[in-house]
Amino acid sequence: MVWQSYPVIKGLIGVGLLMALLVFCYRRVFINYAGQEDRRNGRAALAGWIATLVLLFAAGIYGNFAYFPLRWSQAMFTRDNGITSLALNPVLYFYSNLDTSRDTRELDKTQQTYGVVANYLGVDQPDSVKLSYVRRQPGDSTKPRLNVVVVMMESTGASITSMFNNPMMATPNLKQLADSGILFRNFYIPNMSTARSVFGVTTGLADICIDQTASRHPAIVDQRVILDQFEGYEKYYLLGGNTNWANIRAVFTNNVDGIKIYEEGYFKSPKADVWGVSDYDLITESSEIFKAANDRKQPFIAFLQTADNHEPFTTTPGAGDFKRVTEKDIDMVKFRESGFLSVDQFNGIRYLDYNIGHLMKKAKEDGYLDNTIFLFFGDHNIKLNPYHFMEKPEVEMATWGHHVPFIIYAPGHIKPQVINETGSLVDVYPTVAGLVGMPVKNYTMGVNLLDSSRQQGRYAFLVYHKNLQPYHALIGDRYLYEINPKTGETALFDLEGDPLKDVKKDHVDTAQALDKLTRGYYESTRYLMFNNKKG
Protein backbone atom coordinates (compact mmCIF):
# COMPACT_ATOMS: atom_id res chain seq x y z
CA MET A 1 0.00 0.00 0.00
CA VAL A 2 2.80 2.41 0.92
CA TRP A 3 4.76 1.64 -2.25
CA GLN A 4 1.71 2.12 -4.52
CA SER A 5 0.32 5.18 -2.72
CA TYR A 6 3.36 7.34 -2.02
CA PRO A 7 6.56 8.44 -3.87
CA VAL A 8 8.81 6.36 -1.62
CA ILE A 9 12.12 6.81 -3.51
CA LYS A 10 11.66 10.53 -4.13
CA GLY A 11 10.48 10.96 -0.55
CA LEU A 12 13.57 9.27 0.89
CA ILE A 13 15.84 11.34 -1.34
CA GLY A 14 14.03 14.50 -0.24
CA VAL A 15 14.33 13.61 3.46
CA GLY A 16 18.03 12.81 2.97
CA LEU A 17 18.71 16.15 1.30
CA LEU A 18 16.79 17.98 4.03
CA MET A 19 18.81 16.25 6.77
CA ALA A 20 22.07 17.06 4.97
CA LEU A 21 21.05 20.72 4.73
CA LEU A 22 20.19 20.82 8.45
CA VAL A 23 23.56 19.25 9.41
CA PHE A 24 25.40 21.76 7.23
CA CYS A 25 23.51 24.71 8.76
CA TYR A 26 24.04 23.51 12.33
CA ARG A 27 27.78 23.03 11.66
CA ARG A 28 28.11 26.56 10.29
CA VAL A 29 26.25 28.04 13.27
CA PHE A 30 28.35 26.01 15.75
CA ILE A 31 31.67 26.93 14.09
CA ASN A 32 30.67 30.60 14.00
CA TYR A 33 29.85 30.77 17.71
CA ALA A 34 32.60 28.41 18.86
CA GLY A 35 35.25 30.97 17.98
CA GLN A 36 33.63 33.80 19.90
CA GLU A 37 34.27 34.78 23.50
CA ASP A 38 31.88 33.49 26.17
CA ARG A 39 29.03 35.94 26.76
CA ARG A 40 26.28 35.81 29.36
CA ASN A 41 22.93 37.51 28.87
CA GLY A 42 21.33 39.33 31.79
CA ARG A 43 17.98 38.38 33.28
CA ALA A 44 16.14 41.08 31.33
CA ALA A 45 17.53 39.82 28.02
CA LEU A 46 16.70 36.22 28.95
CA ALA A 47 13.14 37.19 29.89
CA GLY A 48 12.83 39.10 26.61
CA TRP A 49 13.97 36.09 24.56
CA ILE A 50 11.56 33.79 26.41
CA ALA A 51 8.65 36.21 26.00
CA THR A 52 9.42 36.59 22.30
CA LEU A 53 9.53 32.83 21.79
CA VAL A 54 6.25 32.36 23.68
CA LEU A 55 4.55 35.04 21.58
CA LEU A 56 5.92 33.54 18.37
CA PHE A 57 4.69 30.08 19.31
CA ALA A 58 1.29 31.51 20.33
CA ALA A 59 1.03 33.35 17.02
CA GLY A 60 1.94 30.15 15.22
CA ILE A 61 -0.77 28.23 17.06
CA TYR A 62 -3.37 30.94 16.34
CA GLY A 63 -2.15 30.99 12.77
CA ASN A 64 -4.37 33.79 11.47
CA PHE A 65 -4.52 37.57 11.26
CA ALA A 66 -8.33 37.52 11.43
CA TYR A 67 -10.57 37.45 14.53
CA PHE A 68 -10.88 33.64 14.46
CA PRO A 69 -7.84 31.33 14.71
CA LEU A 70 -6.75 29.21 11.77
CA ARG A 71 -9.39 26.62 10.85
CA TRP A 72 -9.20 23.65 8.53
CA SER A 73 -12.07 25.11 6.50
CA GLN A 74 -9.73 27.80 5.19
CA ALA A 75 -8.03 25.11 3.13
CA MET A 76 -11.36 24.54 1.36
CA PHE A 77 -10.95 27.54 -0.93
CA THR A 78 -11.09 25.35 -4.04
CA ARG A 79 -12.89 22.20 -5.15
CA ASP A 80 -9.59 20.67 -6.30
CA ASN A 81 -8.93 17.82 -3.84
CA GLY A 82 -5.20 17.93 -4.48
CA ILE A 83 -4.88 21.60 -3.60
CA THR A 84 -7.14 21.17 -0.58
CA SER A 85 -5.08 18.25 0.71
CA LEU A 86 -1.88 20.25 0.27
CA ALA A 87 -3.34 23.24 2.14
CA LEU A 88 -4.76 21.26 5.05
CA ASN A 89 -2.89 21.50 8.31
CA PRO A 90 -2.65 17.84 9.39
CA VAL A 91 -2.58 18.73 13.10
CA LEU A 92 -5.77 20.80 12.87
CA TYR A 93 -7.41 18.16 10.71
CA PHE A 94 -6.52 15.39 13.16
CA TYR A 95 -7.76 17.43 16.13
CA SER A 96 -11.07 18.15 14.36
CA ASN A 97 -11.67 14.40 14.00
CA LEU A 98 -10.92 13.43 17.60
CA ASP A 99 -14.49 13.76 18.88
CA THR A 100 -16.54 12.56 15.90
CA SER A 101 -16.63 8.82 16.62
CA ARG A 102 -20.38 8.80 17.37
CA ASP A 103 -21.23 10.66 14.17
CA THR A 104 -21.26 7.94 11.57
CA ARG A 105 -23.73 5.90 9.50
CA GLU A 106 -24.93 2.29 9.55
CA LEU A 107 -25.44 0.91 6.06
CA ASP A 108 -27.67 -2.00 7.07
CA LYS A 109 -30.14 0.26 8.88
CA THR A 110 -30.23 2.63 5.92
CA GLN A 111 -31.02 -0.21 3.51
CA GLN A 112 -33.71 -1.62 5.81
CA THR A 113 -35.59 1.69 5.95
CA TYR A 114 -34.74 2.99 2.47
CA GLY A 115 -38.01 1.97 0.79
CA VAL A 116 -40.30 4.12 2.91
CA VAL A 117 -38.00 7.15 2.51
CA ALA A 118 -37.68 6.71 -1.26
CA ASN A 119 -41.46 6.59 -1.50
CA TYR A 120 -41.83 9.69 0.67
CA LEU A 121 -39.32 11.68 -1.38
CA GLY A 122 -40.51 10.39 -4.75
CA VAL A 123 -37.10 9.06 -5.83
CA ASP A 124 -36.85 8.66 -9.62
CA GLN A 125 -35.29 5.20 -9.62
CA PRO A 126 -35.41 3.61 -6.15
CA ASP A 127 -32.54 1.23 -5.47
CA SER A 128 -32.09 -0.22 -1.99
CA VAL A 129 -28.59 -1.49 -2.88
CA LYS A 130 -27.07 1.59 -4.48
CA LEU A 131 -29.24 3.81 -2.27
CA SER A 132 -30.15 6.42 -4.87
CA TYR A 133 -32.01 9.52 -3.66
CA VAL A 134 -31.96 11.45 -6.94
CA ARG A 135 -35.02 13.34 -8.12
CA ARG A 136 -34.90 15.40 -11.29
CA GLN A 137 -36.76 18.64 -10.78
CA PRO A 138 -37.63 19.92 -14.27
CA GLY A 139 -37.00 23.51 -15.27
CA ASP A 140 -39.43 26.00 -16.72
CA SER A 141 -37.96 28.25 -19.41
CA THR A 142 -41.09 30.42 -19.41
CA LYS A 143 -40.22 31.75 -15.96
CA PRO A 144 -37.95 34.80 -15.78
CA ARG A 145 -34.55 34.29 -14.18
CA LEU A 146 -35.33 36.43 -11.15
CA ASN A 147 -32.67 37.37 -8.62
CA VAL A 148 -32.92 35.58 -5.27
CA VAL A 149 -32.08 36.95 -1.82
CA VAL A 150 -32.31 34.41 1.01
CA VAL A 151 -32.26 36.16 4.39
CA MET A 152 -31.49 34.12 7.51
CA MET A 153 -32.82 36.01 10.52
CA GLU A 154 -30.82 35.39 13.67
CA SER A 155 -32.76 33.98 16.65
CA THR A 156 -36.16 34.60 15.09
CA GLY A 157 -38.72 32.04 16.15
CA ALA A 158 -42.35 32.15 15.10
CA SER A 159 -43.55 33.01 18.61
CA ILE A 160 -41.76 36.37 18.83
CA THR A 161 -43.19 37.76 15.59
CA SER A 162 -46.35 39.69 14.82
CA MET A 163 -47.56 37.03 12.35
CA PHE A 164 -48.09 34.59 15.21
CA ASN A 165 -49.98 36.88 17.59
CA ASN A 166 -47.19 37.76 19.99
CA PRO A 167 -48.76 40.43 22.25
CA MET A 168 -45.83 42.83 21.71
CA MET A 169 -46.24 42.93 17.90
CA ALA A 170 -42.53 43.60 17.43
CA THR A 171 -42.25 42.86 13.69
CA PRO A 172 -44.56 45.10 11.61
CA ASN A 173 -42.26 45.02 8.57
CA LEU A 174 -42.18 41.21 8.52
CA LYS A 175 -45.95 41.19 9.00
CA GLN A 176 -46.39 43.43 5.96
CA LEU A 177 -44.18 41.15 3.85
CA ALA A 178 -46.09 38.09 5.06
CA ASP A 179 -49.43 39.70 4.21
CA SER A 180 -48.16 40.58 0.72
CA GLY A 181 -46.35 37.30 0.06
CA ILE A 182 -46.47 33.65 1.08
CA LEU A 183 -46.42 32.85 4.79
CA PHE A 184 -45.70 29.28 5.88
CA ARG A 185 -47.31 28.96 9.29
CA ASN A 186 -45.86 25.54 10.13
CA PHE A 187 -42.21 25.73 9.18
CA TYR A 188 -39.47 24.11 11.27
CA ILE A 189 -35.70 23.93 11.56
CA PRO A 190 -34.31 20.45 12.38
CA ASN A 191 -31.96 21.34 15.23
CA MET A 192 -31.39 24.43 17.39
CA SER A 193 -28.14 26.08 16.35
CA THR A 194 -27.14 28.77 13.88
CA ALA A 195 -24.36 26.63 12.41
CA ARG A 196 -26.71 23.65 12.11
CA SER A 197 -29.27 25.80 10.30
CA VAL A 198 -26.71 27.20 7.84
CA PHE A 199 -25.57 23.65 7.09
CA GLY A 200 -29.14 22.36 6.83
CA VAL A 201 -30.48 25.02 4.48
CA THR A 202 -27.39 24.84 2.23
CA THR A 203 -27.03 21.07 1.99
CA GLY A 204 -30.69 20.04 2.27
CA LEU A 205 -29.78 17.66 5.11
CA ALA A 206 -30.76 18.00 8.75
CA ASP A 207 -27.69 18.37 10.94
CA ILE A 208 -28.09 15.39 13.27
CA CYS A 209 -24.48 15.20 14.49
CA ILE A 210 -24.17 14.37 18.18
CA ASP A 211 -20.75 15.57 19.29
CA GLN A 212 -20.44 18.74 17.20
CA THR A 213 -22.10 20.53 14.31
CA ALA A 214 -21.82 18.96 10.86
CA SER A 215 -19.98 22.02 9.55
CA ARG A 216 -17.15 21.20 11.97
CA HIS A 217 -16.86 17.60 10.77
CA PRO A 218 -14.28 17.37 7.95
CA ALA A 219 -15.74 14.12 6.61
CA ILE A 220 -19.18 15.70 6.08
CA VAL A 221 -18.22 18.97 4.41
CA ASP A 222 -18.32 17.59 0.85
CA GLN A 223 -21.94 17.64 -0.42
CA ARG A 224 -23.91 17.86 -3.68
CA VAL A 225 -26.14 20.87 -3.14
CA ILE A 226 -28.87 22.55 -5.18
CA LEU A 227 -27.37 26.04 -4.83
CA ASP A 228 -24.37 24.86 -6.86
CA GLN A 229 -26.68 24.07 -9.79
CA PHE A 230 -27.94 27.62 -10.39
CA GLU A 231 -26.38 27.96 -13.83
CA GLY A 232 -25.92 31.52 -15.05
CA TYR A 233 -26.28 32.99 -11.57
CA GLU A 234 -23.65 34.77 -9.53
CA LYS A 235 -23.67 33.35 -6.01
CA TYR A 236 -22.98 35.34 -2.85
CA TYR A 237 -22.68 34.66 0.85
CA LEU A 238 -22.78 37.82 2.95
CA LEU A 239 -21.99 37.98 6.67
CA GLY A 240 -21.04 40.93 8.86
CA GLY A 241 -18.50 38.84 10.77
CA ASN A 242 -15.92 36.19 9.90
CA THR A 243 -16.83 33.06 7.94
CA ASN A 244 -14.39 30.93 9.92
CA TRP A 245 -16.94 30.51 12.72
CA ALA A 246 -17.95 26.84 12.98
CA ASN A 247 -15.91 26.21 9.79
CA ILE A 248 -18.87 27.52 7.78
CA ARG A 249 -16.52 28.77 5.08
CA ALA A 250 -16.00 25.22 3.82
CA VAL A 251 -19.75 24.55 3.57
CA PHE A 252 -19.90 27.21 0.85
CA THR A 253 -16.51 27.23 -0.88
CA ASN A 254 -16.23 23.45 -1.03
CA ASN A 255 -19.75 22.88 -2.34
CA VAL A 256 -20.73 25.93 -4.38
CA ASP A 257 -18.52 26.57 -7.37
CA GLY A 258 -17.50 30.21 -7.79
CA ILE A 259 -19.34 31.55 -4.75
CA LYS A 260 -18.21 35.00 -3.63
CA ILE A 261 -17.92 35.49 0.11
CA TYR A 262 -18.31 38.96 1.58
CA GLU A 263 -17.27 39.13 5.23
CA GLU A 264 -15.40 41.32 7.71
CA GLY A 265 -12.48 42.97 6.01
CA TYR A 266 -14.53 43.65 2.89
CA PHE A 267 -17.05 46.06 4.37
CA LYS A 268 -16.16 49.72 4.79
CA SER A 269 -18.32 50.09 7.91
CA PRO A 270 -16.70 49.63 11.34
CA LYS A 271 -17.41 46.58 13.51
CA ALA A 272 -20.35 47.08 15.85
CA ASP A 273 -19.50 44.20 18.20
CA VAL A 274 -18.09 40.69 18.23
CA TRP A 275 -20.46 39.67 15.41
CA GLY A 276 -18.94 42.16 12.97
CA VAL A 277 -20.55 45.12 11.23
CA SER A 278 -24.12 45.96 12.23
CA ASP A 279 -27.02 44.45 10.32
CA TYR A 280 -27.94 47.94 9.10
CA ASP A 281 -24.48 48.46 7.59
CA LEU A 282 -24.37 44.89 6.28
CA ILE A 283 -27.64 45.43 4.40
CA THR A 284 -26.58 48.86 3.14
CA GLU A 285 -23.35 47.57 1.63
CA SER A 286 -24.90 44.30 0.44
CA SER A 287 -27.50 46.27 -1.48
CA GLU A 288 -24.69 47.98 -3.38
CA ILE A 289 -23.48 44.52 -4.48
CA PHE A 290 -27.00 43.50 -5.53
CA LYS A 291 -27.51 46.76 -7.42
CA ALA A 292 -24.23 46.35 -9.33
CA ALA A 293 -25.20 42.86 -10.47
CA ASN A 294 -28.73 43.93 -11.35
CA ASP A 295 -27.43 46.90 -13.36
CA ARG A 296 -25.27 44.46 -15.34
CA LYS A 297 -28.41 42.36 -15.90
CA GLN A 298 -26.60 39.55 -14.14
CA PRO A 299 -28.94 37.26 -12.18
CA PHE A 300 -27.68 36.53 -8.67
CA ILE A 301 -28.61 34.37 -5.72
CA ALA A 302 -27.48 35.63 -2.32
CA PHE A 303 -27.48 34.20 1.19
CA LEU A 304 -27.62 37.15 3.60
CA GLN A 305 -27.03 36.27 7.25
CA THR A 306 -28.05 38.71 9.98
CA ALA A 307 -26.56 38.57 13.48
CA ASP A 308 -27.64 41.44 15.73
CA ASN A 309 -30.72 39.74 17.22
CA HIS A 310 -28.32 37.90 19.50
CA GLU A 311 -26.66 38.75 22.78
CA PRO A 312 -25.41 41.41 23.45
CA PHE A 313 -28.31 42.75 21.27
CA THR A 314 -26.29 45.59 19.82
CA THR A 315 -28.40 48.17 17.99
CA THR A 316 -27.52 51.32 16.06
CA PRO A 317 -29.66 54.34 15.15
CA GLY A 318 -29.78 53.00 11.60
CA ALA A 319 -30.84 55.88 9.40
CA GLY A 320 -31.33 57.89 12.57
CA ASP A 321 -34.90 56.80 13.23
CA PHE A 322 -34.43 53.61 15.25
CA LYS A 323 -34.87 54.15 18.97
CA ARG A 324 -34.54 51.59 21.74
CA VAL A 325 -37.48 51.38 24.15
CA THR A 326 -37.44 51.02 27.92
CA GLU A 327 -39.94 49.59 30.41
CA LYS A 328 -41.54 53.03 30.61
CA ASP A 329 -42.39 52.88 26.92
CA ILE A 330 -44.20 49.52 26.81
CA ASP A 331 -47.17 47.73 28.31
CA MET A 332 -45.49 45.47 30.86
CA VAL A 333 -48.60 43.30 31.24
CA LYS A 334 -48.41 42.34 27.58
CA PHE A 335 -44.64 42.08 27.86
CA ARG A 336 -44.88 39.43 30.59
CA GLU A 337 -47.33 37.45 28.44
CA SER A 338 -45.09 37.64 25.39
CA GLY A 339 -42.30 35.37 26.64
CA PHE A 340 -39.49 37.91 26.28
CA LEU A 341 -36.83 37.65 28.98
CA SER A 342 -35.70 41.28 28.85
CA VAL A 343 -36.32 44.59 27.16
CA ASP A 344 -32.91 44.24 25.47
CA GLN A 345 -34.16 41.03 23.88
CA PHE A 346 -37.31 42.82 22.74
CA ASN A 347 -35.23 45.62 21.24
CA GLY A 348 -33.17 43.00 19.41
CA ILE A 349 -36.12 41.66 17.42
CA ARG A 350 -37.39 45.22 16.86
CA TYR A 351 -34.00 46.13 15.39
CA LEU A 352 -34.01 43.03 13.18
CA ASP A 353 -37.45 43.98 11.86
CA TYR A 354 -36.28 47.56 11.32
CA ASN A 355 -33.42 46.26 9.16
CA ILE A 356 -35.76 44.04 7.14
CA GLY A 357 -37.65 47.23 6.34
CA HIS A 358 -34.35 48.87 5.47
CA LEU A 359 -33.53 46.04 3.04
CA MET A 360 -36.82 46.50 1.22
CA LYS A 361 -36.31 50.27 0.99
CA LYS A 362 -32.82 49.77 -0.43
CA ALA A 363 -34.10 47.17 -2.91
CA LYS A 364 -36.62 49.69 -4.21
CA GLU A 365 -34.14 52.59 -4.31
CA ASP A 366 -31.45 50.48 -5.98
CA GLY A 367 -33.83 49.14 -8.61
CA TYR A 368 -33.89 45.38 -8.01
CA LEU A 369 -37.08 45.01 -5.94
CA ASP A 370 -39.39 44.12 -8.82
CA ASN A 371 -37.20 41.38 -10.32
CA THR A 372 -36.08 39.68 -7.11
CA ILE A 373 -37.52 36.93 -4.92
CA PHE A 374 -36.91 37.48 -1.21
CA LEU A 375 -37.06 34.60 1.25
CA PHE A 376 -36.94 35.16 5.00
CA PHE A 377 -36.57 32.44 7.65
CA GLY A 378 -35.41 32.22 11.26
CA ASP A 379 -32.44 30.05 12.12
CA HIS A 380 -34.01 29.09 15.49
CA ASN A 381 -36.01 30.67 18.29
CA ILE A 382 -34.52 32.63 21.15
CA LYS A 383 -34.59 31.66 24.85
CA LEU A 384 -37.95 32.72 26.26
CA ASN A 385 -40.15 32.51 29.31
CA PRO A 386 -43.09 30.09 28.96
CA TYR A 387 -45.89 31.54 26.80
CA HIS A 388 -49.37 30.35 25.88
CA PHE A 389 -50.70 32.58 23.10
CA MET A 390 -49.80 30.20 20.25
CA GLU A 391 -52.28 27.75 18.72
CA LYS A 392 -50.40 24.80 20.18
CA PRO A 393 -48.63 24.40 23.55
CA GLU A 394 -45.25 24.28 21.83
CA VAL A 395 -43.30 25.03 25.01
CA GLU A 396 -44.63 21.82 26.57
CA MET A 397 -44.27 19.99 23.25
CA ALA A 398 -40.59 21.08 23.08
CA THR A 399 -41.05 22.37 19.52
CA TRP A 400 -40.90 26.06 20.49
CA GLY A 401 -37.26 26.43 19.47
CA HIS A 402 -37.77 24.81 16.07
CA HIS A 403 -40.92 26.61 14.90
CA VAL A 404 -39.76 29.60 12.84
CA PRO A 405 -41.34 31.94 10.29
CA PHE A 406 -40.78 31.43 6.56
CA ILE A 407 -41.88 34.11 4.12
CA ILE A 408 -41.53 34.35 0.34
CA TYR A 409 -41.98 37.83 -1.06
CA ALA A 410 -41.82 38.71 -4.76
CA PRO A 411 -44.08 41.62 -5.72
CA GLY A 412 -45.77 41.03 -9.05
CA HIS A 413 -44.60 37.42 -9.27
CA ILE A 414 -46.44 35.51 -6.55
CA LYS A 415 -49.92 35.75 -5.11
CA PRO A 416 -50.32 36.39 -1.38
CA GLN A 417 -51.36 33.30 0.52
CA VAL A 418 -51.00 31.46 3.80
CA ILE A 419 -49.77 27.87 3.63
CA ASN A 420 -50.55 25.67 6.60
CA GLU A 421 -48.84 22.52 5.30
CA THR A 422 -45.68 21.59 7.16
CA GLY A 423 -42.35 22.72 5.77
CA SER A 424 -38.72 22.26 6.75
CA LEU A 425 -35.52 24.23 6.47
CA VAL A 426 -34.13 21.58 4.10
CA ASP A 427 -36.91 22.44 1.61
CA VAL A 428 -35.76 26.02 0.93
CA TYR A 429 -33.52 25.58 -2.12
CA PRO A 430 -35.71 23.00 -3.91
CA THR A 431 -38.50 25.57 -3.51
CA VAL A 432 -36.28 28.38 -4.81
CA ALA A 433 -35.33 26.31 -7.86
CA GLY A 434 -39.00 25.80 -8.62
CA LEU A 435 -39.73 29.52 -8.26
CA VAL A 436 -37.16 30.55 -10.89
CA GLY A 437 -37.69 27.53 -13.12
CA MET A 438 -34.16 26.20 -12.64
CA PRO A 439 -33.73 22.52 -13.62
CA VAL A 440 -31.87 20.68 -10.86
CA LYS A 441 -31.01 17.23 -9.62
CA ASN A 442 -32.07 16.92 -6.03
CA TYR A 443 -29.80 14.60 -4.04
CA THR A 444 -31.02 15.90 -0.68
CA MET A 445 -33.88 15.28 1.76
CA GLY A 446 -35.60 18.54 0.77
CA VAL A 447 -38.71 18.91 -1.39
CA ASN A 448 -40.33 21.78 -3.30
CA LEU A 449 -42.91 23.20 -0.91
CA LEU A 450 -44.86 24.74 -3.81
CA ASP A 451 -45.07 21.53 -5.86
CA SER A 452 -48.83 21.00 -6.19
CA SER A 453 -48.34 17.58 -7.81
CA ARG A 454 -46.79 16.08 -4.70
CA GLN A 455 -49.04 13.38 -3.27
CA GLN A 456 -47.18 12.43 -0.10
CA GLY A 457 -47.86 14.27 3.15
CA ARG A 458 -45.19 16.70 4.29
CA TYR A 459 -43.17 16.28 7.47
CA ALA A 460 -40.31 18.05 9.19
CA PHE A 461 -37.63 16.13 11.06
CA LEU A 462 -36.76 17.49 14.52
CA VAL A 463 -34.12 16.81 17.15
CA TYR A 464 -35.05 18.19 20.56
CA HIS A 465 -34.80 17.61 24.30
CA LYS A 466 -37.74 17.23 26.64
CA ASN A 467 -37.43 16.53 30.36
CA LEU A 468 -33.67 16.23 29.84
CA GLN A 469 -34.21 13.40 27.35
CA PRO A 470 -33.22 13.49 23.64
CA TYR A 471 -35.82 12.83 20.92
CA HIS A 472 -35.95 12.33 17.18
CA ALA A 473 -39.31 13.34 15.80
CA LEU A 474 -41.40 13.95 12.71
CA ILE A 475 -44.04 16.66 12.79
CA GLY A 476 -46.70 16.95 10.11
CA ASP A 477 -50.00 18.66 9.51
CA ARG A 478 -51.80 16.52 12.09
CA TYR A 479 -49.38 14.26 13.94
CA LEU A 480 -46.14 14.50 15.89
CA TYR A 481 -44.28 11.23 16.32
CA GLU A 482 -41.23 11.03 18.58
CA ILE A 483 -38.60 8.42 19.44
CA ASN A 484 -36.28 8.51 22.43
CA PRO A 485 -33.02 7.08 20.97
CA LYS A 486 -31.69 6.30 24.46
CA THR A 487 -34.64 4.39 25.89
CA GLY A 488 -36.41 3.36 22.68
CA GLU A 489 -39.71 4.78 23.95
CA THR A 490 -42.08 6.20 21.35
CA ALA A 491 -45.17 8.41 21.36
CA LEU A 492 -47.76 9.73 18.91
CA PHE A 493 -49.54 13.06 19.45
CA ASP A 494 -52.63 14.26 17.62
CA LEU A 495 -52.15 17.98 16.95
CA GLU A 496 -55.83 18.40 16.16
CA GLY A 497 -56.79 16.96 19.53
CA ASP A 498 -54.76 17.07 22.73
CA PRO A 499 -51.15 17.55 21.50
CA LEU A 500 -49.79 16.44 24.87
CA LYS A 501 -51.61 13.11 25.03
CA ASP A 502 -49.99 9.98 23.64
CA VAL A 503 -52.54 8.39 21.26
CA LYS A 504 -50.26 5.68 19.89
CA LYS A 505 -52.57 2.89 21.08
CA ASP A 506 -55.59 4.54 19.49
CA HIS A 507 -53.93 4.99 16.07
CA VAL A 508 -51.79 1.89 15.67
CA ASP A 509 -51.47 2.02 11.87
CA THR A 510 -50.51 5.70 11.87
CA ALA A 511 -47.97 5.12 14.65
CA GLN A 512 -46.38 2.22 12.79
CA ALA A 513 -46.16 4.15 9.53
CA LEU A 514 -44.62 7.20 11.18
CA ASP A 515 -42.24 5.03 13.19
CA LYS A 516 -40.82 3.61 9.96
CA LEU A 517 -40.62 7.04 8.33
CA THR A 518 -38.99 8.68 11.36
CA ARG A 519 -36.34 5.99 11.66
CA GLY A 520 -35.86 5.96 7.90
CA TYR A 521 -35.49 9.72 7.69
CA TYR A 522 -32.83 9.64 10.39
CA GLU A 523 -30.87 6.77 8.84
CA SER A 524 -31.05 8.21 5.31
CA THR A 525 -29.85 11.57 6.58
CA ARG A 526 -26.94 9.91 8.38
CA TYR A 527 -26.07 8.00 5.21
CA LEU A 528 -26.24 11.04 2.92
CA MET A 529 -24.11 13.18 5.21
CA PHE A 530 -21.22 10.82 4.46
CA ASN A 531 -22.20 9.60 1.00
CA ASN A 532 -23.45 12.59 -0.98
CA LYS A 533 -20.09 13.64 -2.33
CA LYS A 534 -19.54 15.34 -5.68
CA GLY A 535 -18.06 13.17 -8.39
Steps between C-alpha positions, in 0.01 A plus 500: 500500500780741592696423183195548273361806680804716570820610315725292725831545311454872438382543858809331644727707277319816610530411870870420451568834333308683773702327774826581320398866476414510872837343596684751282311795653553380857874452433533853363314648798710297748832592334400867491418517871775264615765756412338783692564598860261371767215745559225487760165670451340682792165405649316770305639374169417140593144597594469691172614199295259270685209742459577538130511124449172453689330768290637350179377154594160643602474684169591180320229308684240771428622505143278780370485878479119495517276493810469119493804269525609288206236241408519203268213646297734769369670231294167443323541800271486281189320185389830347385566215746873511436532867588274457802706208629820700456354799687358302791687524826524134608507589871181707477336236284589223745376704797169572323440125464575403860143533628295380202491126572125498575415686180497228240253296293380139505449362151277209601253726681491737204421216259231359730312831514585630152173398332271715712730803460532456123122488476463810717751699295381371163841367392525460121656154500488341847787262568545355848850373411652808340283722721409761240314810621505693172194689382512706183314824551413628151563859400257749355647725231187717500587633845727805518840449660422714803766594753475321835584637845477246783505675838577296812367689801700438815306359798160562344244244606137511395380586851679836522357639176184693423379234253447256786311729738779588740343767726793740446459510119871567453528426126269724292730492196508119495123498548456724196721272289309194621166661415627588151681172434488135602505420871572143609339468841645158584865519405774338709877482529639152582735589785557809716825665396600769253778286353265202470244715319756640254614145425143371474366766265809482275536123476134397528591262784402534864807537719460202733861481622531417869842620611531817291334679211528343155684806369783418742529140380758477218354175366156658447596827333490362144138505373303522174277801554227668296650849535800382297269421207374855440656534156546856378464647848763678704498358852569699816530432870490816710579516872595795719754291691758235413409187304744287698245458780399133526704437181204631299735625230552145374125433475485766228839502327528122485148443369402805296721564201602864458316634804613845612529549874461847647604517865687719748792665330295568188248741648589866542284537812662454843429195717206550734585212735641149503263398218652749256339796326143584600210349309408849378846552349511143369173554312606843374823371349345173381240697308781671310621154390148398395449826311828459309403151386147607412630797299716256302186290444681219676266271696626427851407284795613626840500357851486795741559412865398744773649486850392787725192330649740316728666585828625766567210634282702784355289758317588815307286802409488366145394788280451701817143391566547181702456554872533244777206479741504464877250357749340844520415485131319164489203321650668274755189283538519404134877474528476235773255302285724519195779273625781754464766474770613863487438831331841465331375179341185679386708780350706238317205366301373856444839591353499190279156595368617858446786370284266278298311819420830664413582217257171546318551877477849450358372240252248752370748790490769289333262366237494124560181463707269411212719226350612330821356225719561555871485212746512556875537228765616478861797283586343404837300658780649696786493403870164606641280479805206258465220645284152381408367723222590262215252255347688205646677460837838488328695575818367179656536317168868609483454629144515869597864537398449338160185680383616799294342734245556449127390768256535524122455848360516588130274791404331441167617139478316309772152524644460564873396191690536316828623141483422280797671185370816407686833613361863454598820697472639235263222586251615858432724456195281242321221757540722781370595293195133449424427872536757603237447198277853367548543132402686316776586155624394469859727268699378630836214438744328826401189537284338787309242642739305654210479179295124447467549158338655350811275230643686405817432684825767743614702458818786677672768308687587636846764432763407638841525442874206462734531430872876470448446217251599509129240434228487450126164601362291561191236771508234529232170671440320286758742274685824524695686173543805480726763239586732509799826357354633422849205309643323397179170642627263642240191721501241632255322833554191620317548872433132542421404356837703511820861548377636389837318167516662187361245341262728229363269221619198665341666545158714190460532513120596868500754442778659210314522693174654805665738283701642358177520843337663664803765231530548497124537876479766492770696213345482644147620836627791334680587309183483804271713714729789264425402378154375799302836605365555670165648283229 
